[in-house]
């Protein structure tokens, strides 16, 4: 509820809301009340993405579209990491038929965008490790930034996992 509310006021160009007339009637977890304003303290990445769906009149469509993107990215990531098309196809089928993944693609939670951004970062890193141009690190770094704007600790984990992998692979000259 709070993510959708946050997205709605972001879509209106607001960073906060005025206090509701009867605050007790709007007592929501993850909403902060100050003397003159009401706002959500959660990181802004997911509500900003969900605000695009709100502005288009279809916030319910954001996670299914992102889920489709995840299914498209998965074989690219797995092939970039393992270099095996069969493994990539198997991983993609397992993802696309996973009940948990399908459930996450039909709610208003942060997981699907976080996963899509992490997959993008992993694809970029895997491409560099496999000999691709280091320009791939730009979209990879931006994707890590998106993860950090949604779930900061997971952004740190993705960066802390992919960064050393790329550096130790020799894919990026250190000098």
matplotlib code that plots the C-alpha trace (Angstrom):
import matplotlib.pyplot as plt

x = [0.0, 2.8, 4.7, 1.6, 0.8, 4.4, 4.3, 1.0, 2.4, 5.7, 3.6, 2.0, 5.5, 5.3, 7.9, 5.5, 1.8, 0.0, -1.3, -4.6, -7.6, -8.0, -4.5, -5.7, -7.7, -4.6, -2.2, 0.0, 3.2, 6.2, 4.6, 6.3, 4.3, 5.9, 4.0, 3.2, 3.8, 3.2, 5.7, 7.3, 10.9, 11.5, 14.2, 12.8, 13.9, 10.9, 8.2, 9.8, 9.5, 6.0, 5.1, 5.7, 2.9, 0.7, 1.2, 0.2, -2.8, -1.5, 0.6, -0.5, 1.5, 4.9, 6.0, 4.7, 6.6, 9.7, 9.2, 9.2, 12.4, 13.9, 13.0, 14.7, 17.8, 18.3, 19.7, 22.1, 23.4, 23.8, 25.5, 27.8, 28.7, 28.8, 29.3, 26.7, 23.5, 21.9, 22.4, 21.1, 17.9, 17.4, 17.8, 15.3, 12.7, 13.1, 12.8, 9.7, 7.9, 8.9, 5.7, 7.6, 8.9, 5.4, 4.0, 6.6, 5.7, 2.1, 2.4, 3.6, 6.8, 10.4, 11.8, 11.2, 12.9, 15.8, 16.2, 16.0, 18.6, 20.9, 20.6, 21.5, 24.6, 25.6, 25.1, 27.4, 30.0, 29.9, 30.3, 33.4, 34.8, 34.3, 36.3, 33.7, 34.5, 34.8, 32.1, 29.7, 30.6, 28.6, 25.2, 26.4, 27.3, 24.0, 22.1, 23.9, 22.9, 19.3, 19.6, 21.0, 18.2, 15.6, 17.4, 20.6, 22.1, 21.5, 23.1, 26.2, 26.1, 25.7, 28.6, 30.7, 30.2, 30.5, 33.2, 35.9, 34.9, 35.5, 38.7, 40.2, 39.3, 41.6, 38.7, 39.5, 43.1, 44.0, 46.8]
y = [0.0, 2.4, 1.8, 2.6, 5.7, 6.8, 6.3, 8.2, 11.3, 11.0, 10.9, 14.2, 15.7, 15.7, 14.5, 14.6, 15.0, 17.3, 15.7, 13.9, 15.5, 12.5, 11.1, 8.1, 7.0, 6.8, 5.1, 3.2, 1.4, 3.0, 6.4, 9.1, 11.9, 15.2, 18.2, 19.6, 16.7, 13.0, 11.0, 7.6, 7.1, 4.1, 4.4, 6.2, 3.8, 1.5, 4.2, 6.3, 3.3, 2.5, 6.2, 5.7, 3.0, 5.3, 8.2, 5.8, 4.6, 1.0, 0.6, -3.1, -3.6, -2.5, -5.8, -8.1, -6.1, -6.2, -9.9, -10.4, -8.4, -10.7, -13.7, -12.1, -11.1, -14.5, -16.5, -13.6, -13.5, -17.2, -17.5, -14.6, -16.3, -20.0, -19.8, -22.6, -22.1, -25.3, -24.2, -20.7, -22.2, -24.5, -21.6, -19.5, -22.2, -22.7, -19.0, -18.5, -21.4, -20.6, -20.0, -17.6, -15.6, -15.5, -14.3, -11.5, -10.4, -9.8, -7.6, -4.1, -5.1, -4.1, -7.5, -7.7, -4.3, -5.2, -8.5, -6.9, -4.3, -6.9, -9.1, -6.1, -5.5, -9.1, -9.3, -6.3, -7.7, -11.1, -9.5, -7.6, -10.7, -12.7, -10.1, -7.6, -3.8, -2.1, 0.4, -2.3, -1.2, 2.0, 0.3, -2.2, 0.6, 2.4, -0.8, -1.3, 2.3, 1.4, -1.6, 0.7, 3.2, 0.4, -1.7, -0.1, -3.2, -5.3, -2.6, -3.0, -6.8, -6.7, -4.2, -6.2, -9.4, -8.1, -5.5, -7.9, -10.5, -8.0, -6.7, -10.1, -11.3, -8.8, -7.4, -3.9, -2.5, -1.1, 1.1]
z = [0.0, 0.9, -2.3, -4.3, -2.3, -2.6, -6.4, -6.6, -5.0, -7.0, -10.1, -9.1, -8.7, -4.9, -2.4, 0.5, 1.3, 3.6, 6.8, 6.3, 8.1, 10.4, 10.9, 12.9, 9.8, 7.8, 10.2, 7.8, 8.5, 6.7, 6.6, 8.6, 10.3, 10.9, 12.3, 8.9, 6.4, 5.8, 3.7, 3.2, 4.3, 2.0, -0.7, -3.7, -6.5, -6.6, -6.0, -8.8, -11.2, -10.0, -10.6, -14.3, -14.2, -12.1, -14.7, -17.5, -15.6, -15.2, -12.1, -12.1, -15.3, -14.1, -12.4, -15.1, -17.7, -15.5, -15.1, -18.9, -19.0, -16.4, -18.5, -21.5, -19.5, -17.7, -20.7, -21.5, -18.0, -17.6, -21.0, -20.2, -16.9, -17.9, -21.7, -22.1, -24.1, -22.7, -19.1, -20.1, -21.6, -18.6, -16.2, -18.2, -18.2, -14.5, -13.8, -16.1, -14.4, -10.8, -8.7, -6.5, -9.5, -11.0, -7.6, -7.4, -10.9, -9.9, -6.9, -6.0, -4.3, -5.1, -6.0, -9.7, -10.5, -8.2, -10.0, -13.4, -12.5, -10.9, -14.0, -16.1, -14.0, -14.1, -17.9, -18.3, -15.9, -17.6, -21.0, -19.9, -18.2, -21.4, -23.3, -24.2, -24.3, -21.0, -22.1, -20.9, -17.4, -17.8, -18.0, -15.4, -13.0, -13.7, -13.0, -9.7, -8.9, -9.6, -7.2, -4.6, -5.0, -4.4, -1.8, -0.6, 1.1, -2.0, -4.1, -2.0, -2.3, -6.1, -6.4, -3.9, -5.9, -9.5, -8.9, -7.7, -10.3, -13.1, -11.6, -10.9, -14.3, -15.9, -17.9, -16.8, -16.8, -13.4, -14.5]

ax = plt.figure().add_subplot(projection="3d")
ax.plot(x, y, z, "-o")
ax.set_aspect("equal")
plt.show()
